[in-house]
Amino acid sequence: MQYLFNRPQIAGHEANMASGRKLTFDKHQALEAAMYVFWKKGYGGASLAELTHRMGINKPSLYATFGNKEALFVQATDYYAEVIGAKHNAFLTQKDTPLSMRLKLFLTSIIKGQCDKNNPKGCYISLCAAETESEDIPQAAQQKILEVSELTYKALVTLFKEDVEAQHYKLDTQAQHHACFLMATIHGTAAMARAGKSQKALMPVVDHAIEGLGLAL
């Protein structure tokens, strides 16, 4: 499935849930569109005007279907985790694949997504998590982005602790440290992608990261 940021507006968007009329737009498409706005602009930079424009709905429809901006962000963040984050993490548990290759596929998938010309550059989670220290993002949105930002970290800790090959290389003894190292790598490449670095320029980071764990490619 291709994820394009510049989607056409969704037809039939004048739903008015408050008056009891049927939903006449695709909720998942609208939510995906909102996700890409937050991905590009962050929470603070995403205006209701741009959100409703990209989602192809009006403000009453947004409030009736998703709640306020904060509630929309929470749902969009969950959508990102379920649709995009889970796609990357799936490589970590791929069967009949050496650990080093699973990590290479995982990191490659992430960098490819960070540099995809059809998507906002960088990482949704990295960008929005950076806002949590400001006063521009409300509490529920802060909690959600921090919660989702831990999902990949926890998946990596579990991998290093429980995977037989990881145990063979004694990566289980410092599982949290290794997971933190890879998360720092991911957030670093996200920042560089957002600053204009290409996928080709960032790909060598993958091999260096795997070698830094003591794994042979």
Phi, psi and chi 1 to 4 in degrees:
 res  aa     phi    psi   chi1   chi2   chi3   chi4
   1 MET       -  130.8 -178.3  175.5 -178.9      -
   2 GLN   -94.5  134.2 -173.5   68.7   30.7      -
   3 TYR  -109.3  109.9  -61.8   96.2      -      -
   4 LEU  -108.5  133.9  -59.1  177.0      -      -
   5 PHE   -74.9  -42.4  179.4   62.9      -      -
   6 ASN   -86.5   67.6  -67.0  -45.9      -      -
   7 ARG   -82.6  150.9  -68.9 -176.0  178.8  -85.3
   8 PRO   -66.9  156.7   24.8  -33.6      -      -
   9 GLN   -64.7  152.8  -68.8 -168.5   36.7      -
  10 ILE   -83.2  131.6  -58.8  164.6      -      -
  11 ALA   -71.5  151.7      -      -      -      -
  12 GLY    66.7   53.7      -      -      -      -
  13 HIS  -102.9    6.4   57.7  -91.7      -      -
  14 GLU   -88.5   45.0  -62.9  -62.1  -34.7      -
  15 ALA   -70.9  144.8      -      -      -      -
  16 ASN  -132.5   89.6 -172.1  -20.6      -      -
  17 MET   -66.3  -29.5  -61.8  -60.9  -72.4      -
  18 ALA   -63.3  -30.5      -      -      -      -
  19 SER   -91.0    1.9   65.3      -      -      -
  20 GLY    89.9    2.6      -      -      -      -
  21 ARG   -71.1  153.1  -69.7  170.0   59.4 -172.4
  22 LYS   -66.9  150.2  -71.4 -177.9   66.3  176.2
  23 LEU   -67.1  122.2 -168.6   69.7      -      -
  24 THR  -113.4   18.9   55.4      -      -      -
  25 PHE  -133.8  161.7   61.6   89.0      -      -
  26 ASP   -81.2  112.4 -171.7  -55.6      -      -
  27 LYS   -61.9  -39.9 -179.5  177.9  178.5  179.4
  28 HIS   -68.5  -38.9  -66.8  -69.5      -      -
  29 GLN   -65.3  -40.9  -76.3 -172.2  -25.9      -
  30 ALA   -64.5  -41.5      -      -      -      -
  31 LEU   -65.9  -40.1 -172.1   58.6      -      -
  32 GLU   -62.0  -41.4 -178.1 -179.0  -80.1      -
  33 ALA   -62.5  -41.5      -      -      -      -
  34 ALA   -62.9  -40.8      -      -      -      -
  35 MET   -56.5  -43.3  176.4 -166.7   71.8      -
  36 TYR   -69.2  -30.5  -78.2  111.7      -      -
  37 VAL   -66.8  -46.9  174.9      -      -      -
  38 PHE   -62.8  -36.6  -72.7  125.4      -      -
  39 TRP   -63.0  -39.6 -171.3  -16.0      -      -
  40 LYS   -81.0  -40.2 -173.6  175.3 -179.8   66.5
  41 LYS  -106.5  -15.0  -60.2  -68.7 -175.6   70.1
  42 GLY    77.9  175.7      -      -      -      -
  43 TYR   -67.1  -51.5 -177.7   88.7      -      -
  44 GLY   -63.9  -34.6      -      -      -      -
  45 GLY   -83.2  -12.1      -      -      -      -
  46 ALA   -86.2  109.2      -      -      -      -
  47 SER   -85.1  155.8   67.5      -      -      -
  48 LEU   -62.2  -33.5  -77.7  175.4      -      -
  49 ALA   -62.8  -44.6      -      -      -      -
  50 GLU   -72.2  -38.8 -178.2  167.2    8.2      -
  51 LEU   -59.2  -50.2  -75.8  164.5      -      -
  52 THR   -66.5  -35.4   52.7      -      -      -
  53 HIS   -63.2  -48.3  172.5   70.4      -      -
  54 ARG   -68.7  -33.9  -67.4  -69.7 -176.8 -178.8
  55 MET   -77.1  -17.8  -65.6  167.6   75.8      -
  56 GLY    74.4   29.2      -      -      -      -
  57 ILE  -133.5  170.3   61.7  176.8      -      -
  58 ASN   -97.4  172.6   55.8   24.0      -      -
  59 LYS   -62.9  -43.1  -72.7 -177.0 -178.5  179.5
  60 PRO   -57.9  -37.8  -27.5   36.4      -      -
  61 SER   -67.1  -38.9  -66.8      -      -      -
  62 LEU   -61.5  -49.9 -174.3  151.8      -      -
  63 TYR   -64.2  -40.8  -69.1  126.6      -      -
  64 ALA   -68.9  -34.7      -      -      -      -
  65 THR   -93.1  -40.5  -53.1      -      -      -
  66 PHE  -114.1  -16.1  -60.1  100.9      -      -
  67 GLY    94.9 -155.4      -      -      -      -
  68 ASN   -81.7 -175.0   59.3   14.2      -      -
  69 LYS   -59.9  -40.9  178.4 -177.8  174.6 -178.1
  70 GLU   -61.9  -45.3 -177.2  177.2    6.9      -
  71 ALA   -65.5  -37.6      -      -      -      -
  72 LEU   -62.6  -42.5  174.6   63.5      -      -
  73 PHE   -61.9  -42.9  177.3   81.5      -      -
  74 VAL   -59.1  -44.9  168.4      -      -      -
  75 GLN   -68.6  -38.8  -66.3  170.2   71.8      -
  76 ALA   -65.8  -36.4      -      -      -      -
  77 THR   -68.1  -41.9  -57.2      -      -      -
  78 ASP   -61.2  -40.7  -80.1  -26.5      -      -
  79 TYR   -61.3  -43.2 -173.0   88.5      -      -
  80 TYR   -59.4  -46.0  177.2   90.6      -      -
  81 ALA   -62.8  -41.1      -      -      -      -
  82 GLU   -76.5  -34.8  -67.1  165.4    6.7      -
  83 VAL   -96.2  -43.2  174.3      -      -      -
  84 ILE  -102.5  -50.2  -64.4 -178.6      -      -
  85 GLY   -60.0  -42.9      -      -      -      -
  86 ALA   -64.2  -33.0      -      -      -      -
  87 LYS   -61.9  -42.7  177.4 -174.2   68.6  174.5
  88 HIS   -67.4  -47.8  -58.9  -43.7      -      -
  89 ASN   -64.9  -23.6  -69.6   -4.0      -      -
  90 ALA   -61.1  -27.6      -      -      -      -
  91 PHE   -66.2  -24.6  -73.5  109.2      -      -
  92 LEU   -67.8  -26.4  -63.5  175.2      -      -
  93 THR  -113.9   19.1   54.0      -      -      -
  94 GLN   -63.3  129.4 -168.7  166.4  -69.7      -
  95 LYS   -74.1  151.8  -67.7 -176.9  177.7 -179.5
  96 ASP    56.0   36.9  -58.0  -41.0      -      -
  97 THR  -131.8  128.9  -54.3      -      -      -
  98 PRO   -56.5  151.4  -22.9   33.4      -      -
  99 LEU   -57.0  -44.9  177.1   59.7      -      -
 100 SER   -61.2  -38.4   60.3      -      -      -
 101 MET   -71.5  -37.9 -179.2   54.4   65.2      -
 102 ARG   -60.8  -42.8  -81.8 -179.9  -83.2  151.2
 103 LEU   -67.8  -36.4  -70.7  170.5      -      -
 104 LYS   -66.0  -44.6 -177.8  165.8 -174.9  169.3
 105 LEU   -63.5  -40.1  -68.0  169.7      -      -
 106 PHE   -60.8  -53.1  163.6   72.7      -      -
 107 LEU   -67.3  -38.1  -67.3  171.8      -      -
 108 THR   -63.5  -42.6  -62.1      -      -      -
 109 SER   -60.5  -42.1  178.1      -      -      -
 110 ILE   -65.3  -48.5  -71.5  173.8      -      -
 111 ILE   -64.7  -39.2  -69.7  176.5      -      -
 112 LYS   -58.5  -43.2 -177.2  177.6  179.3 -179.8
 113 GLY   -66.7  -38.0      -      -      -      -
 114 GLN   -64.8  -28.8  -68.1  171.3  -10.0      -
 115 CYS  -104.9   -0.5  -61.1      -      -      -
 116 ASP   -59.4  122.4 -170.8  -19.7      -      -
 117 LYS   -67.3  -18.3   65.4 -179.3 -179.5  179.3
 118 ASN   -85.5   -8.9  -67.1  -43.7      -      -
 119 ASN  -117.8  163.5  -64.4  -20.3      -      -
 120 PRO   -58.4  142.5  -24.7   35.7      -      -
 121 LYS   -72.8  154.5  -64.5  -64.4  178.3   64.9
 122 GLY    84.6 -150.3      -      -      -      -
 123 CYS  -127.9  131.1  174.1      -      -      -
 124 TYR   -53.5  -49.5  178.0  102.0      -      -
 125 ILE   -65.5  -45.3  -57.6  -59.0      -      -
 126 SER   -59.7  -45.7  -65.7      -      -      -
 127 LEU   -64.5  -49.3  174.8   65.8      -      -
 128 CYS   -73.7  -32.6  -64.3      -      -      -
 129 ALA   -65.1  -30.1      -      -      -      -
 130 ALA   -66.0  -18.4      -      -      -      -
 131 GLU   -83.8   -9.3  -64.7 -177.8  -81.6      -
 132 THR   -67.7  -19.2   57.5      -      -      -
 133 GLU   -86.8   -8.4  -72.8  -60.8  -45.4      -
 134 SER   -92.1  175.9   72.5      -      -      -
 135 GLU   -97.8   10.4  -63.1  179.7   -5.2      -
 136 ASP   -87.4   -7.5  -65.6  -28.5      -      -
 137 ILE  -125.5  121.9 -177.5  167.4      -      -
 138 PRO   -70.8  170.8   22.4  -30.3      -      -
 139 GLN   -60.8  -47.7 -174.7  175.6    8.0      -
 140 ALA   -62.3  -38.1      -      -      -      -
 141 ALA   -67.9  -41.0      -      -      -      -
 142 GLN   -58.5  -49.3  -74.3 -170.0   36.6      -
 143 GLN   -60.6  -40.7  -69.7  175.8  -16.9      -
 144 LYS   -67.5  -45.4  176.0   53.5   64.6  173.8
 145 ILE   -67.1  -36.3 -162.3   67.3      -      -
 146 LEU   -69.9  -37.2  -67.9  175.1      -      -
 147 GLU   -62.3  -47.3  170.8 -166.6  -42.6      -
 148 VAL   -70.5  -33.0  170.2      -      -      -
 149 SER   -64.8  -20.0   70.6      -      -      -
 150 GLU   -86.2  -12.9  -74.0  -70.2  -65.4      -
 151 LEU   -62.2  -47.6  -65.7  177.2      -      -
 152 THR   -68.9  -39.6  -63.3      -      -      -
 153 TYR   -57.8  -47.0  170.5   76.1      -      -
 154 LYS   -65.4  -36.1  -69.7  177.3  178.5  177.9
 155 ALA   -64.8  -37.9      -      -      -      -
 156 LEU   -70.2  -41.0  -73.1  166.7      -      -
 157 VAL   -60.0  -45.9  170.3      -      -      -
 158 THR   -60.6  -42.9  -61.7      -      -      -
 159 LEU   -58.3  -51.2  174.3   71.4      -      -
 160 PHE   -67.2  -30.2  -69.3  130.1      -      -
 161 LYS   -79.2  -37.8  -79.6 -174.0  173.9 -178.8
 162 GLU  -109.2  -20.7  -61.1 -179.4    3.0      -
 163 ASP   -69.0  134.3 -175.6   82.5      -      -
 164 VAL   -61.7  -43.4  172.7      -      -      -
 165 GLU   -68.1  -37.1 -167.7  174.8   -6.5      -
 166 ALA   -63.1  -38.4      -      -      -      -
 167 GLN   -66.5  -37.6  -66.9  171.4   -6.5      -
 168 HIS   -58.9  -39.3  171.1   76.7      -      -
 169 TYR   -88.1    6.6  -73.3  103.6      -      -
 170 LYS    62.0   27.0  -59.0 -169.5 -176.2  -55.9
 171 LEU   -73.9  -16.7  -65.2  173.3      -      -
 172 ASP   -69.2  -22.4   57.4  -42.5      -      -
 173 THR   -71.7  -24.1   61.5      -      -      -
 174 GLN  -134.5   49.0  -67.5 -174.2  -52.0      -
 175 ALA   -58.2  -42.9      -      -      -      -
 176 GLN   -64.9  -39.0  -69.2   88.9  -13.2      -
 177 HIS   -64.7  -43.0  -66.6  172.6      -      -
 178 HIS   -67.0  -39.9  -61.7  -44.2      -      -
 179 ALA   -64.5  -41.3      -      -      -      -
 180 CYS   -63.5  -39.6 -170.3      -      -      -
 181 PHE   -60.2  -45.9  163.1   63.2      -      -
 182 LEU   -69.8  -35.6  -70.9 -175.5      -      -
 183 MET   -66.0  -38.9  -69.0  -56.1  -60.0      -
 184 ALA   -63.6  -37.4      -      -      -      -
 185 THR   -62.9  -45.3  -58.8      -      -      -
 186 ILE   -63.7  -45.9  -68.8  166.7      -      -
 187 HIS   -67.4  -32.5  -72.2  -58.7      -      -
 188 GLY   -65.9  -45.5      -      -      -      -
 189 THR   -67.3  -31.5   56.4      -      -      -
 190 ALA   -62.7  -44.4      -      -      -      -
 191 ALA   -64.1  -40.1      -      -      -      -
 192 MET   -69.4  -37.9  -64.4  179.7   75.8      -
 193 ALA   -63.9  -41.7      -      -      -      -
 194 ARG   -64.9  -29.0 -161.5  164.5  178.9   84.6
 195 ALA   -84.2   -1.6      -      -      -      -
 196 GLY   113.1   -0.1      -      -      -      -
 197 LYS   -69.0  141.2  -71.8  -68.3 -175.8 -177.5
 198 SER   -84.5  165.9   67.0      -      -      -
 199 GLN   -59.9  -41.2 -179.6 -178.0  -20.3      -
 200 LYS   -59.8  -40.3 -178.2  178.4  179.3 -179.6
 201 ALA   -69.6  -30.9      -      -      -      -
 202 LEU   -91.3  -18.0  -67.0  175.9      -      -
 203 MET   -59.5  -34.9  -78.7  -53.9  -62.1      -
 204 PRO   -58.6  -23.5  -27.1   36.2      -      -
 205 VAL   -59.9  -34.1  172.4      -      -      -
 206 VAL   -60.0  -52.7  172.8      -      -      -
 207 ASP   -64.1  -40.0  -70.9  -11.1      -      -
 208 HIS   -62.6  -39.8  -76.5  -62.3      -      -
 209 ALA   -65.0  -43.6      -      -      -      -
 210 ILE   -67.2  -42.1  -65.0  170.5      -      -
 211 GLU   -64.3  -31.6  -70.2  168.6   -0.6      -
 212 GLY   -66.5  -21.5      -      -      -      -
 213 LEU   -84.9   -5.7  -67.5  169.8      -      -
 214 GLY    86.3   19.7      -      -      -      -
 215 LEU  -102.8  141.2  -63.5  173.0      -      -
 216 ALA   -88.8  141.2      -      -      -      -
 217 LEU   -95.2      -  -68.9  168.0      -      -
